[in-house]
Amino acid sequence: MKEIKQFDVVILGAGLAGIYTALNINPNLHIGIFVKDEIQKGSSNMAQGGIAGEVNFNPEKIKEHYEDTLRAGSYHNDEAATKILVEEAGANLKNLINLGVNFDKTPDGNLVVTLEGGHRSRRILHAGGDDTGNHVMTDLRNTLKTRKNIEVFENEMAIEILQNDNKALGVIVINKNNEEVYVLANRIVLATGGLGGIYKRTTNEKFACGDGIALAYRAGVKTKDMEFVQFHPTGFYEEDKIGKTFLISEAVRGEGAILRNINGERFMQKYDPERMELAPRDVVSQSINREMFDTWSDHVYLDITHKSKDFLMHRFPTIYKFLLEHGIDMSKDYIPVAPLEHFMCGGVSTDVYGHTSMENLYAVGECACTGVHGANRLASNSLLECIVFGKRIADEINKEASTFGKIDVVLPDLEFTHELFNFRAIREDIRDTMSKYVFIVRKAEGLNRAKSIIDKYVSDLKKIQVFSRYYYETLNMAETAQLIIDAAIKRKESLGSHFRLD
């Protein structure tokens, strides 16, 4: 007998996008949030810098935020979606505060705002100094516990979308007991996060495998802008370090840090003399990559030694403590850094209400492509995207709630194998391939070589259907990598984070 659960709304993922969407849905609706790992893990929890946005409506400042976002995105952004992002920022930031989020304030009670690369004004709210994501998510999870209409299922992974005639009806889930569960819902929201796990070095958790993107792709849902993978310029450099890497926040450069090469020489004036270290991430990452090539090195340095120890300890408590544990006093020592995978600008294609190309299916957050980031994301716009479009999806669901009812679906009779295959070698080769050929600098020869490797893995994996999280993560990694490579091959010119050397 197959286990069946039914909800009004199912949300896959419990980062900021998933939880904020759930908290804005009518409390009379029964919501199931399914998280493939533990709820306190994920990229939202690790966000250091903050959330960009003008809290108070100021047309001139909102226009400037809009222009900064377009400029950072190489004008590949969807203009209508970008206007919505910046214009609806204030209301959603206030809503976050009403939901219990405590942003940092001055002694007289005003919100503290900081500056980051690509921004012309201080408009970034933060919490806990440089521990914004952890503070925001802890506050929201506390609010989530008070909502009786929302059930959270940890360590339960959706592996396929149930659909009929391009209408989403539910998902198949592997529960924590490794059992098959059919979860039916009137509306499904993909909020599964990023794909850093397909690269050797990333700021993401290793389990960020592009799950929502691959899940949608297998169901025939459209994706967009998959070539635009953003690489963060300043991941903490440790020799031979693989996997999740500690991030040195953009805000450190926002507070005046200088980039120096292995010889101690400042170099950003050669690449972007106007904005220097405050250029957008694609420019800074590509500049560092060139500087490392020219100096035969595998890292550069971040220098903020001109700031006082007291300032650094209070402004960047998390980073200061981490570095001290690694033998670096950032008030005296240079910080070794190198670019690494950070954020997916593309994803499941949506309109400005979060609708995908499949009826009843929404996408929000990093797995979605609303078009607001263009070819490269402006710093601290990612958490903003989660709340602005999460609220819009919630509003859509609330408007449609009167039509919800029991779902009748013929459950597919899928045949799985339960053999314990080992996919470790495939996963390692996917990461090696993406990091070698589909990184900051790309060439046709390397992309085509990557395509032949990844295509074979996708083909081989599809010959079997193993009922395990490990198998589906590996399949999701391969299919997401395949989508990135195909899009990168198709785009011949350099644009934003997609840099073609040829």
C-alpha positions in Angstrom: 0.0 0.0 0.0 1.5 3.3 -1.1 1.5 6.1 1.6 -0.4 9.2 0.4 -0.4 12.6 2.0 -2.4 15.6 0.8 -2.0 19.3 1.5 -3.4 22.5 0.1 0.2 23.7 -0.6 3.5 21.9 -0.7 6.8 23.8 -0.4 10.0 22.1 -1.3 12.8 23.8 0.7 12.9 25.7 4.0 15.4 28.6 3.4 14.2 32.2 3.4 12.2 31.7 0.1 10.3 28.7 1.4 9.6 29.8 4.9 8.7 33.4 4.0 6.3 32.2 1.3 4.7 29.8 3.8 4.3 32.5 6.5 2.4 34.8 4.0 0.0 32.1 2.9 -3.5 32.1 4.4 -3.3 30.3 7.8 -6.5 28.4 7.0 -4.6 26.5 4.3 -2.8 23.2 5.2 0.9 23.6 4.2 3.6 20.9 4.0 7.2 22.0 3.9 9.6 19.2 2.8 13.3 19.7 3.4 15.8 17.1 2.2 18.2 17.8 5.1 17.9 19.6 8.4 15.9 22.8 8.5 18.7 24.9 10.1 21.1 24.1 7.2 21.3 25.8 3.8 22.5 28.9 2.0 20.0 31.3 3.6 21.4 30.5 7.0 25.0 31.3 5.9 24.3 34.6 4.2 26.7 37.1 5.8 26.2 40.5 4.1 22.5 41.3 4.4 19.4 42.2 2.4 19.5 45.1 0.0 16.5 47.5 -0.2 15.2 51.0 0.5 13.0 50.5 3.6 11.4 54.0 3.2 9.9 54.9 -0.1 12.3 57.3 -1.8 11.8 57.4 -5.6 15.3 58.7 -6.3 17.0 56.0 -4.2 14.7 53.2 -5.6 15.6 54.3 -9.1 19.3 54.2 -8.1 18.9 50.6 -6.8 17.1 49.7 -10.0 20.0 51.1 -12.1 22.7 49.5 -10.0 20.9 46.1 -10.4 20.7 46.5 -14.2 24.4 47.6 -14.4 25.6 44.6 -12.3 23.5 42.3 -14.4 25.0 43.6 -17.7 21.6 44.8 -18.7 20.4 41.3 -19.3 17.8 41.7 -16.5 14.1 41.5 -17.0 13.3 45.2 -16.4 9.7 44.7 -15.2 10.8 42.1 -12.7 13.7 44.3 -11.5 11.3 47.3 -10.9 9.1 45.0 -8.8 12.1 43.8 -6.9 13.3 47.3 -5.8 9.8 48.9 -5.5 8.4 46.2 -3.3 11.5 45.9 -1.2 10.5 48.3 1.6 7.1 46.7 2.3 8.6 43.2 2.5 11.5 44.3 4.7 8.9 45.9 7.1 6.9 42.6 6.9 10.1 40.7 7.8 10.5 42.9 10.9 6.8 42.3 11.8 7.4 38.6 11.5 10.0 38.9 14.2 13.3 39.6 12.4 15.7 41.8 14.4 18.0 43.8 12.1 21.0 45.7 13.6 20.1 49.2 14.8 21.9 52.2 16.0 21.7 53.2 19.7 18.9 55.6 18.9 16.9 52.9 17.2 17.5 53.5 13.5 18.3 50.6 11.1 22.0 50.2 10.3 22.8 50.1 6.6 26.0 49.2 4.9 27.6 49.3 1.4 28.6 46.5 -0.9 30.1 46.1 -4.4 28.0 47.5 -7.2 25.9 49.7 -4.9 26.2 53.5 -5.0 24.4 53.9 -1.7 24.3 52.3 1.7 21.1 50.3 1.5 22.0 46.9 2.9 20.4 45.8 6.2 22.2 43.3 8.3 21.8 41.3 11.6 24.4 40.2 14.0 27.0 42.2 12.2 28.1 39.7 9.5 25.7 36.9 10.6 22.6 38.1 8.8 21.3 34.8 7.4 21.6 32.9 10.7 19.8 35.6 12.6 17.0 36.1 10.0 16.4 32.4 9.7 16.4 31.7 13.5 13.8 34.5 14.0 11.6 33.2 11.1 11.8 29.6 12.3 10.6 30.7 15.7 7.6 32.3 14.1 7.1 29.2 11.9 6.7 27.1 15.1 3.6 29.1 16.1 1.8 28.3 12.8 -0.4 25.3 13.4 -1.3 25.0 9.7 2.3 24.3 8.7 3.9 20.9 9.0 7.7 20.6 8.4 9.2 17.3 7.2 13.0 17.1 7.6 15.3 14.7 5.8 12.6 14.0 3.2 13.5 14.6 -0.5 11.2 15.1 -3.5 12.4 13.1 -6.4 9.8 13.5 -9.1 6.8 15.8 -9.9 3.4 14.1 -10.3 1.6 15.7 -13.2 -1.1 15.3 -15.8 -1.3 17.3 -19.0 1.3 19.8 -17.7 -0.6 20.3 -14.5 1.4 19.6 -11.3 -0.6 17.4 -8.8 2.1 16.5 -6.3 5.5 15.0 -5.8 7.1 11.7 -5.0 9.1 11.8 -1.8 11.7 9.6 -0.2 11.0 9.9 3.5 13.6 9.6 6.3 12.9 5.9 6.6 13.8 5.5 2.9 10.1 4.8 2.0 8.2 6.0 -1.0 5.5 8.7 -0.2 3.1 10.3 -2.7 2.4 13.9 -1.6 -0.5 15.5 -3.3 -1.2 19.3 -3.4 -3.2 21.9 -5.1 -0.1 24.1 -5.5 3.6 23.2 -5.3 6.4 25.7 -4.7 10.0 25.0 -5.6 12.3 26.7 -3.1 15.1 24.3 -3.2 18.1 26.7 -3.4 21.3 26.5 -5.4 23.7 24.1 -7.1 27.2 24.7 -5.5 27.6 21.0 -4.9 28.4 20.5 -8.6 31.6 22.5 -8.1 34.7 21.6 -6.1 34.8 24.8 -4.1 31.6 26.6 -3.2 30.0 28.8 -0.5 27.0 26.4 -0.5 26.4 23.3 1.5 27.7 20.2 -0.4 24.1 19.0 -0.7 23.1 21.9 -2.9 22.8 19.8 -6.1 20.4 21.8 -8.2 17.5 19.6 -7.0 14.6 21.9 -7.9 16.0 22.8 -11.3 16.6 19.1 -12.2 13.2 18.1 -10.7 11.4 20.7 -12.9 13.6 19.9 -16.0 12.6 16.2 -15.9 9.0 17.2 -15.8 9.4 19.3 -18.9 9.4 22.7 -17.2 11.3 25.5 -18.9 14.6 26.8 -17.5 16.4 30.0 -18.4 19.8 31.7 -18.2 21.6 28.6 -16.9 25.0 29.7 -18.2 25.1 32.5 -15.6 26.7 31.0 -12.5 28.1 33.6 -10.2 31.5 33.1 -8.7 32.2 35.0 -5.5 35.6 36.8 -5.5 36.6 36.2 -1.9 36.2 32.7 -0.5 38.8 32.0 2.2 41.7 30.3 0.6 43.1 27.1 2.1 45.4 24.9 0.1 43.7 21.7 -1.2 40.4 22.7 0.4 37.4 21.1 -1.3 33.6 21.5 -0.6 31.9 24.2 1.4 34.3 27.1 1.9 34.0 30.0 4.3 33.0 33.2 2.7 34.7 36.5 3.3 31.7 38.8 2.9 31.3 41.4 0.2 30.7 43.8 3.1 34.4 43.7 4.0 35.2 45.4 0.8 32.2 47.6 1.4 33.9 48.8 4.5 37.1 49.6 2.7 39.1 46.4 2.2 41.7 46.4 -0.6 42.6 43.5 -2.9 46.3 42.8 -3.3 48.1 40.2 -5.4 50.6 37.6 -4.1 53.3 40.3 -4.2 51.3 42.6 -2.0 50.4 45.0 -4.9 46.9 46.5 -5.3 45.6 45.6 -8.7 41.9 46.5 -9.2 42.9 49.9 -10.7 44.1 47.9 -13.8 40.6 46.4 -14.4 38.0 48.8 -13.1 39.6 52.1 -12.1 36.3 53.8 -11.4 34.8 51.2 -8.9 38.0 49.4 -7.9 37.2 46.8 -5.2 33.5 47.8 -5.2 32.9 46.6 -8.8 30.3 43.9 -9.2 31.3 40.3 -8.5 31.7 39.2 -12.1 34.3 41.9 -12.7 36.2 41.3 -9.5 36.2 37.5 -9.9 37.5 37.8 -13.4 40.1 40.4 -12.4 41.4 38.1 -9.6 41.5 35.2 -12.0 43.6 37.2 -14.4 45.9 38.4 -11.6 46.4 34.9 -10.3 47.3 33.8 -13.8 49.8 36.6 -14.3 51.5 36.1 -10.9 51.5 32.2 -11.1 49.5 32.0 -7.9 46.3 30.3 -6.7 45.1 33.1 -4.4 45.2 36.8 -3.7 44.9 38.8 -0.5 42.2 41.0 1.1 43.7 43.8 3.2 41.6 45.7 5.8 44.5 46.2 8.3 43.9 50.0 8.1 40.7 49.5 10.2 40.9 49.3 14.0 40.7 46.0 15.8 37.7 47.2 17.8 35.8 48.2 14.6 36.5 44.8 12.9 35.5 42.7 16.0 32.2 44.5 16.2 31.4 44.9 12.5 32.5 41.4 11.5 32.4 39.2 14.6 31.8 35.9 12.7 34.6 36.5 10.2 37.0 37.9 12.8 36.5 34.8 15.0 36.8 32.4 12.1 40.1 34.0 10.9 41.5 34.1 14.4 40.9 30.4 14.7 42.9 30.0 11.5 45.9 32.0 12.7 44.9 35.3 11.0 44.3 38.6 12.8 42.5 40.6 10.2 43.4 43.8 11.9 47.1 43.0 11.3 47.3 40.3 8.6 46.2 40.0 5.0 43.4 37.5 4.3 44.1 34.9 1.6 41.2 34.6 -0.8 40.2 33.1 -4.1 37.0 33.0 -6.3 34.6 30.1 -5.9 31.1 29.1 -6.9 28.5 31.1 -5.1 25.1 31.7 -6.7 22.9 30.6 -9.7 21.5 33.6 -11.6 19.4 31.4 -13.9 17.1 28.5 -13.0 13.4 27.5 -13.5 11.9 30.2 -15.6 9.1 32.2 -13.9 6.9 35.2 -14.5 6.6 38.1 -12.0 4.1 36.0 -9.9 6.3 33.0 -9.6 4.4 30.9 -12.2 6.5 28.4 -14.1 5.6 26.9 -17.5 3.6 24.1 -15.6 0.2 24.9 -14.1 0.0 24.8 -10.3 3.8 24.9 -10.0 5.8 27.9 -8.7 9.5 28.6 -8.2 11.1 31.1 -5.9 14.6 31.9 -4.6 17.9 30.7 -6.1 16.3 27.8 -8.0 14.1 30.3 -9.9 14.9 32.6 -12.7 12.7 35.7 -12.3 15.2 37.7 -14.5 16.1 40.2 -11.8 19.8 39.2 -11.7 20.5 39.3 -15.4 23.9 37.9 -16.2 25.3 38.6 -12.7 23.7 39.2 -9.3 24.1 42.5 -7.4 25.3 41.9 -3.9 22.5 41.2 -1.3 19.7 41.1 -3.9 19.3 37.4 -3.4 17.6 37.4 0.0 15.5 40.4 -1.3 14.4 38.3 -4.3 13.3 35.5 -1.9 10.9 37.8 0.1 9.6 40.0 -2.8 8.6 37.1 -5.0 7.7 34.8 -2.1 5.1 37.3 -1.1 3.8 37.5 -4.6 3.5 33.7 -4.8 1.7 33.7 -1.5 -0.7 36.4 -2.7 -1.5 34.3 -5.8 -2.1 31.2 -3.8 -4.4 33.1 -1.4 -6.4 34.4 -4.3 -6.9 30.9 -5.8 -7.5 29.1 -2.5 -11.3 28.9 -2.9 -10.8 26.5 -5.9 -8.8 24.0 -3.9 -10.1 20.6 -3.3 -9.4 16.9 -3.1 -6.9 15.8 -5.8 -7.8 12.7 -7.9 -4.7 11.3 -9.5 -3.7 7.9 -10.9 -0.4 7.1 -9.2 2.3 6.0 -11.5 3.6 2.4 -11.1 7.3 3.2 -11.0 9.9 0.4 -10.8 12.9 1.2 -8.7 15.9 -0.8 -7.9 17.1 -0.7 -4.3 20.7 -1.9 -5.0 23.4 0.1 -3.1 25.3 1.5 -6.1 28.2 3.8 -5.3 28.1 7.1 -7.2 31.0 8.8 -5.4 33.4 8.6 -8.4 30.7 10.2 -10.7 30.1 13.0 -8.3 33.8 13.8 -7.9 34.2 13.8 -11.7 31.3 16.1 -12.2 32.8 18.6 -9.7 36.3 18.3 -11.3 34.8 18.8 -14.8 32.7 21.8 -13.9 35.6 23.4 -12.0 38.0 22.8 -14.8 36.0 23.7 -17.9 32.9 25.6 -16.8 34.4 28.0 -14.3 35.2 31.7 -14.4 36.9 31.5 -17.8 35.4 29.3 -20.5 36.5 28.2 -24.0 34.6 26.2 -26.7 37.1 23.3 -26.5 36.7 22.9 -22.7 32.9 23.3 -22.8 32.6 20.6 -25.5 34.9 18.3 -23.5 32.7 18.9 -20.4 29.6 18.2 -22.5 30.9 14.8 -23.6 31.7 13.8 -20.0 28.5 15.0 -18.4 26.2 13.7 -21.2 27.6 10.2 -20.7 26.9 10.4 -17.0 23.3 11.6 -17.6 22.8 8.7 -20.1 24.3 6.1 -17.7 22.3 7.3 -14.7 19.0 7.3 -16.6 19.5 3.6 -17.5 18.8 2.8 -13.9 16.3 4.2 -11.4 17.6 3.7 -7.8 15.4 4.5 -4.9 17.8 6.5 -2.8 18.6 10.2 -2.1 22.2 9.5 -3.1 21.1 8.4 -6.6 18.7 11.3 -7.2 21.3 13.9 -5.9 23.8 12.5 -8.4 21.3 12.6 -11.2 20.3 16.1 -10.3 24.0 17.1 -10.3 24.5 15.7 -13.7 21.4 17.1 -15.3 21.9 20.6 -13.8 25.6 20.5 -15.0 24.3 19.5 -18.4 21.9 22.4 -18.6 24.7 24.9 -17.6 27.1 23.5 -20.2 24.5 23.5 -23.0 23.6 27.1 -22.3 27.3 28.1 -22.1 28.0 26.5 -25.4 25.1 28.3 -27.0 26.1 31.7 -25.8 29.2 32.6 -27.8 29.8 36.1 -26.5 31.0 37.1 -23.0 28.3 38.5 -20.8 28.4 39.1 -17.0 29.4 36.0 -15.2 29.7 34.0 -18.5 33.2 34.9 -19.7 34.3 33.4 -23.0 38.0 33.6 -23.6 37.6 32.7 -27.2 
